[in-house]
Amino acid sequence: METLPWWKVMASLDKAFADFLKSHRGNQSYAALARTLGISESTLYRLINREQSATLRGVEAILQRLQMSPADVFGEETFRKRDRRG
């Protein structure tokens, strides 16, 4: 199994989180969703447009407000332990 460079992994996670926020937004305004998430409209805009990366603490806070888990955003595969070959 090939290991991706860290910057590709981060880009992939940023995209997954942005896609999640876009789909969760639906027809809501940025203001309405930002209030629900407990962040500013400008931060929400930057996250959705991948102009800003969320911190782990920020992702956790947003998911707690939505009563969701990281697996709901990033998928179960992200959280499975990889085989260690030694």
Residue pairs with C-beta under 8 A, 6 or more apart in sequence:
1 82
1 83
4 12
10 53
13 74
13 78
14 50
14 53
14 54
15 50
16 73
16 74
16 75
17 47
17 54
17 59
17 73
17 74
18 47
18 48
18 49
18 50
20 72
20 73
21 33
21 44
21 47
21 48
22 48
24 33
24 66
25 33
25 48
28 36
30 41
30 44
30 45
31 41
33 44
34 40
34 41
34 43
34 44
36 65
36 66
37 44
37 62
37 65
37 66
38 61
38 62
38 65
39 47
39 58
39 62
43 52
45 51
46 52
47 54
54 62
59 70
59 73
60 70
63 69
63 70
63 72
63 73
70 78
70 79
71 78
71 79
